[in-house]
């Protein structure tokens, strides 16, 4: 591992601390090095707050060392005014000696402009250090920017004999308590969570974060004809919820009914979520909704738990075709993570 890679690896570690709080911005880490010693660190902690670069610069005890220092930042410094001033301008103002960047920001508002500003100011710029790692780390952001839709994660639990629910739609409990806790962690890291009419009706889920600390995701339910009971947990107004339908649009506190005029396809749902700046979406069921995402190739990752129980008969689990990224065991449950080819 080169010295540049070593410091960039640290910047990537720092960036991860912003997971679940920086969206719709990317997660970014920054390390400032003077004569092979780290003198400053920072990451983008929360959307609307300072970016990684100012947080790192503000952590440097002796500011006069900045002009002799190298700044390692996992994503190209921004060059535009958003919620905060441009980071490229700050680095220029501090007269840093060199900036090492992992990945170029493909957001049209940035897209090489940050690098250009730095070079025009006479700052040495190196880019592409651990670029693949940072694009993977920020796959939600890059999918949103480049595909103009949220990053879609499918998640379900299936029995050892391949069912997601009994014939009466009962599915409790296929996975164990540790797997379920992990799901709550995942919910805290993503922008939104979606279920279909059957899951809302039979499981009456809350779709919030309970067995973990973190923010609740935006809840989304598909209810074409608005047939669901308004007393379900999803409609308790305890957190922001969208119900996509083909009947009416109506907004109230923490509950938006959104009528999709030109068809009830998943593409229309994802288009609307993109307009709302939703970068990532967990689809938790049911079987028909999951199959629809798979058949329409509108998914990026699938996380599939296989429990120890057997139902004998019931509602079959979706069939997934893709690249198996990992397999792990969670106290008896097996977790397989797939990526769409």
C-alpha positions as CSV (number, residue, x, y, z in Angstrom):
1,X,0.0,0.0,0.0
2,X,1.4,3.4,-1.0
3,X,1.5,6.3,1.4
4,X,-1.3,8.1,-0.6
5,X,-3.4,4.9,-0.3
6,X,-2.8,4.7,3.4
7,X,-4.1,8.2,4.1
8,X,-6.9,7.8,1.7
9,X,-8.0,4.6,3.4
10,X,-8.2,6.7,6.6
11,X,-10.3,9.3,4.8
12,X,-12.7,6.5,3.6
13,X,-13.0,5.2,7.2
14,X,-13.9,8.7,8.4
15,X,-16.5,9.1,5.7
16,X,-18.3,6.0,6.9
17,X,-19.1,7.8,10.2
18,X,-21.5,10.0,8.2
19,X,-23.6,7.0,7.0
20,X,-27.3,7.7,7.5
21,X,-26.9,11.4,8.2
22,X,-25.3,13.1,5.2
23,X,-27.9,12.1,2.6
24,X,-28.8,13.4,0.0
25,X,-25.1,14.5,0.1
26,X,-22.4,11.8,-0.4
27,X,-20.4,10.6,2.6
28,X,-17.0,12.1,2.5
29,X,-13.9,12.0,4.7
30,X,-10.8,14.2,4.8
31,X,-7.3,13.8,6.3
32,X,-4.7,16.6,6.4
33,X,-1.0,15.5,6.5
34,X,2.1,17.5,7.3
35,X,5.5,15.8,7.0
36,X,4.0,12.3,7.2
37,X,2.0,13.2,10.3
38,X,-1.8,13.6,10.4
39,X,-2.6,17.0,11.8
40,X,-6.3,17.2,10.9
41,X,-9.3,15.0,10.3
42,X,-12.9,15.5,9.5
43,X,-16.0,14.0,7.7
44,X,-19.4,15.2,6.5
45,X,-21.4,14.7,9.7
46,X,-24.9,15.8,8.8
47,X,-26.7,17.2,5.8
48,X,-26.8,21.0,5.9
49,X,-23.7,21.1,8.1
50,X,-20.1,21.7,7.2
51,X,-18.5,19.3,4.7
52,X,-15.5,17.1,5.4
53,X,-12.9,19.7,4.3
54,X,-13.8,22.5,6.7
55,X,-14.3,20.1,9.5
56,X,-10.8,18.7,8.9
57,X,-9.3,22.2,8.5
58,X,-10.9,23.4,11.7
59,X,-9.4,20.5,13.6
60,X,-5.8,21.6,12.7
61,X,-4.2,23.2,15.8
62,X,-1.5,25.2,13.9
63,X,-3.2,26.7,10.9
64,X,0.1,28.0,9.5
65,X,1.1,24.4,8.7
66,X,-1.7,24.1,6.1
67,X,0.4,25.8,3.4
68,X,2.9,23.0,3.7
69,X,0.3,20.2,4.0
70,X,-1.4,17.6,1.7
71,X,-5.2,17.3,1.9
72,X,-6.6,13.8,1.3
73,X,-10.3,13.9,0.5
74,X,-12.4,10.9,-0.7
75,X,-14.5,12.9,-3.1
76,X,-13.7,15.9,-5.3
77,X,-14.2,19.2,-3.3
78,X,-17.4,21.0,-4.3
79,X,-17.1,24.2,-6.3
80,X,-20.6,25.6,-5.9
81,X,-22.7,27.2,-3.2
82,X,-25.2,24.8,-1.7
83,X,-26.1,24.7,2.0
84,X,-22.5,25.6,2.7
85,X,-19.7,27.5,0.8
86,X,-17.6,25.8,-1.8
87,X,-14.9,23.6,-0.3
88,X,-12.5,24.1,-3.2
89,X,-12.5,27.9,-2.4
90,X,-11.6,27.2,1.2
91,X,-8.6,25.0,0.3
92,X,-7.4,27.8,-2.0
93,X,-7.9,30.4,0.7
94,X,-5.8,28.2,3.1
95,X,-3.1,27.9,0.4
96,X,-2.8,24.1,0.9
97,X,0.2,22.6,-0.9
98,X,-1.4,19.6,-2.5
99,X,-4.8,17.9,-2.7
100,X,-5.2,14.1,-3.3
101,X,-8.7,13.0,-4.4
102,X,-10.1,9.5,-4.7
103,X,-13.1,10.0,-7.0
104,X,-14.4,12.8,-9.2
105,X,-17.9,14.0,-8.3
106,X,-20.1,13.3,-11.3
107,X,-22.8,15.7,-10.0
108,X,-23.1,18.3,-12.9
109,X,-22.8,21.1,-10.3
110,X,-19.2,19.8,-9.5
111,X,-18.0,17.4,-12.3
112,X,-14.4,18.4,-12.4
113,X,-14.9,22.1,-11.5
114,X,-13.4,21.7,-8.1
115,X,-10.3,20.1,-9.5
116,X,-10.1,22.9,-12.1
117,X,-10.3,25.6,-9.5
118,X,-7.6,24.0,-7.4
119,X,-5.2,23.7,-10.4
120,X,-5.9,27.2,-11.5
121,X,-4.9,28.4,-8.1
122,X,-1.5,26.6,-8.4
123,X,-2.3,23.7,-6.1
124,X,-1.0,20.3,-7.1
125,X,-3.9,17.8,-7.6
126,X,-3.7,14.0,-7.8
127,X,-6.9,12.0,-8.4
128,X,-8.0,8.4,-8.7
129,X,-6.4,7.1,-5.5
130,X,-8.8,4.2,-4.3
131,X,-11.4,5.6,-6.7
132,X,-13.2,2.2,-7.0
133,X,-13.5,2.0,-3.2
134,X,-15.1,5.4,-2.9
135,X,-17.5,4.8,-5.8
136,X,-18.6,1.6,-4.0
137,X,-18.9,3.5,-0.7
138,X,-21.0,6.1,-2.3
139,X,-23.0,3.8,-4.7
140,X,-26.2,5.4,-3.5
141,X,-25.1,8.9,-4.4
142,X,-23.6,7.8,-7.8
143,X,-26.7,5.8,-8.7
144,X,-28.9,8.8,-7.9
145,X,-26.7,11.2,-9.9
146,X,-26.0,8.9,-12.9
147,X,-29.2,6.8,-13.2
148,X,-31.6,9.5,-11.8
149,X,-33.3,7.1,-9.4
150,X,-32.7,5.9,-5.8
151,X,-30.3,3.0,-5.1
152,X,-32.7,0.0,-4.6
153,X,-32.0,-2.6,-2.0
154,X,-34.4,-5.7,-1.9
155,X,-34.6,-7.4,1.5
156,X,-36.5,-10.5,2.5
157,X,-36.4,-13.5,4.8
158,X,-37.2,-17.0,3.6
159,X,-37.6,-20.4,5.2
160,X,-35.1,-23.2,4.7
161,X,-37.6,-24.7,2.2
162,X,-37.9,-21.4,0.2
163,X,-41.1,-19.6,1.4
164,X,-41.5,-16.0,2.6
165,X,-44.9,-16.6,4.2
166,X,-47.5,-19.2,5.0
167,X,-50.5,-19.5,2.7
168,X,-52.5,-17.2,5.0
169,X,-49.7,-14.6,4.5
170,X,-48.3,-15.0,8.1
171,X,-44.5,-14.7,8.1
172,X,-43.6,-14.4,11.8
173,X,-40.8,-15.2,12.6
174,X,-38.6,-16.6,9.9
175,X,-35.4,-14.9,10.9
176,X,-34.0,-14.6,14.4
177,X,-33.7,-11.6,16.7
178,X,-30.2,-10.8,15.7
179,X,-31.0,-10.7,12.0
180,X,-34.0,-8.5,12.8
181,X,-31.8,-6.1,14.8
182,X,-29.5,-5.9,11.8
183,X,-32.5,-4.9,9.6
184,X,-33.2,-2.0,12.0
185,X,-29.6,-0.9,11.6
186,X,-30.1,-0.9,7.8
187,X,-33.3,1.1,8.1
188,X,-31.4,3.8,9.9
189,X,-28.9,4.0,7.1
190,X,-31.3,4.4,4.1
191,X,-33.6,7.2,3.0
192,X,-36.8,5.3,2.5
193,X,-38.5,1.9,3.0
194,X,-41.3,0.4,0.8
195,X,-43.9,-2.3,1.1
196,X,-46.9,-3.3,-0.9
197,X,-50.6,-3.6,0.0
198,X,-50.5,-7.2,1.2
199,X,-47.6,-6.7,3.6
200,X,-49.2,-3.5,5.0
201,X,-52.5,-5.4,5.4
202,X,-51.3,-8.7,6.9
203,X,-48.1,-7.7,8.8
204,X,-49.2,-4.2,9.9
205,X,-45.5,-3.1,10.0
206,X,-44.3,0.1,11.7
207,X,-41.3,0.4,9.3
208,X,-39.3,2.4,11.9
209,X,-36.0,2.1,13.7
210,X,-36.5,0.3,17.1
211,X,-33.7,-2.1,17.9
212,X,-31.0,0.4,16.8
213,X,-30.3,4.1,17.2
214,X,-30.8,6.3,14.2
215,X,-33.2,8.2,12.1
216,X,-36.5,6.7,10.8
217,X,-36.7,6.3,7.0
218,X,-39.4,7.7,4.9
219,X,-42.2,5.1,4.8
220,X,-43.7,4.2,1.4
221,X,-46.7,2.0,0.7
222,X,-48.2,1.0,-2.6
223,X,-52.0,0.9,-2.4
224,X,-53.4,1.3,-5.9
225,X,-57.1,1.6,-5.0
226,X,-56.7,3.0,-1.4
227,X,-58.2,-0.1,0.1
228,X,-56.0,-0.3,3.2
229,X,-57.4,0.3,6.7
230,X,-56.5,3.9,7.8
231,X,-55.9,2.6,11.3
232,X,-52.8,0.6,10.2
233,X,-49.5,1.5,11.8
234,X,-48.3,2.9,8.5
235,X,-50.9,5.7,8.8
236,X,-50.3,6.6,12.4
237,X,-48.5,9.9,11.3
238,X,-45.6,9.1,13.7
239,X,-43.1,9.6,10.8
240,X,-43.3,10.9,7.2
241,X,-45.2,8.4,5.0
242,X,-46.1,8.4,1.3
243,X,-49.0,6.3,-0.1
244,X,-48.8,5.9,-3.9
245,X,-52.2,5.2,-5.5
246,X,-54.4,5.8,-8.5
247,X,-57.3,7.5,-6.8
248,X,-56.2,10.9,-5.3
249,X,-53.5,13.3,-4.2
250,X,-54.0,14.6,-0.6
251,X,-51.5,16.0,1.9
252,X,-51.8,15.9,5.6
253,X,-49.4,15.9,8.6
254,X,-46.7,13.2,7.9
255,X,-49.0,11.5,5.3
256,X,-49.0,12.2,1.6
257,X,-51.4,10.4,-0.7
258,X,-49.8,10.7,-4.2
259,X,-51.8,9.8,-7.2
260,X,-49.7,8.5,-10.1
261,X,-51.6,9.7,-13.2
262,X,-49.8,8.0,-16.0
263,X,-49.8,4.4,-14.8
264,X,-49.0,2.6,-11.6
265,X,-45.5,1.3,-12.6
266,X,-42.5,1.1,-10.4
267,X,-40.7,3.4,-12.7
268,X,-43.2,6.2,-11.9
269,X,-42.7,5.6,-8.2
270,X,-38.9,5.8,-8.5
271,X,-39.2,8.9,-10.7
272,X,-41.2,10.7,-8.0
273,X,-38.8,9.6,-5.3
274,X,-35.9,11.0,-7.4
275,X,-37.7,14.3,-7.5
276,X,-37.9,14.2,-3.7
277,X,-34.2,13.6,-3.5
278,X,-34.5,10.1,-2.1
279,X,-31.2,8.5,-2.7
280,X,-31.8,5.0,-1.3
281,X,-34.7,2.7,-0.9
282,X,-35.2,-0.6,1.0
283,X,-38.0,-2.8,-0.4
284,X,-39.2,-5.1,2.4
285,X,-42.0,-6.8,0.5
286,X,-44.2,-8.6,-0.1
287,X,-43.3,-11.3,-2.5
288,X,-45.2,-9.8,-5.5
289,X,-43.7,-6.3,-5.0
290,X,-40.2,-7.9,-4.7
291,X,-40.7,-9.9,-7.9
292,X,-41.9,-6.8,-9.7
293,X,-38.7,-5.0,-8.9
294,X,-36.7,-8.0,-10.0
295,X,-38.6,-8.6,-13.3
296,X,-38.3,-4.9,-14.2
297,X,-34.6,-4.9,-13.3
298,X,-35.1,-2.0,-11.0
299,X,-32.9,-3.2,-8.2
300,X,-29.2,-2.8,-7.3
301,X,-28.7,-5.1,-4.3
302,X,-30.6,-7.9,-2.6
303,X,-30.1,-9.0,1.0
304,X,-31.7,-12.4,1.7
305,X,-32.0,-14.1,5.0
306,X,-32.6,-17.8,5.2
307,X,-33.8,-19.0,8.5
308,X,-34.0,-22.4,10.2
309,X,-37.7,-22.9,10.1
310,X,-39.7,-24.8,7.4
311,X,-43.2,-24.1,6.3
312,X,-43.8,-27.1,4.0
313,X,-46.0,-24.9,1.8
314,X,-46.7,-21.2,1.4
315,X,-45.8,-18.2,-0.7
316,X,-42.6,-18.9,-2.6
317,X,-39.6,-16.6,-2.2
318,X,-38.5,-14.5,-5.2
319,X,-35.8,-16.0,-7.4
320,X,-32.8,-13.8,-7.6
321,X,-30.2,-13.8,-10.4
322,X,-27.1,-11.7,-10.0
323,X,-23.6,-11.8,-8.6
324,X,-23.3,-13.2,-5.1
325,X,-21.2,-10.6,-3.1
326,X,-21.1,-12.3,0.3
327,X,-22.5,-15.0,2.5
328,X,-22.4,-14.9,6.3
329,X,-24.0,-16.6,9.3
330,X,-26.0,-14.7,12.0
331,X,-26.5,-17.1,14.9
332,X,-28.0,-19.8,12.6
333,X,-29.5,-17.6,9.9
334,X,-27.7,-17.3,6.6
335,X,-27.4,-13.9,5.0
336,X,-26.7,-13.7,1.3
337,X,-26.0,-10.4,-0.4
338,X,-26.5,-10.2,-4.2
339,X,-25.6,-7.5,-6.8
340,X,-27.5,-7.1,-10.0
341,X,-25.3,-7.9,-13.0
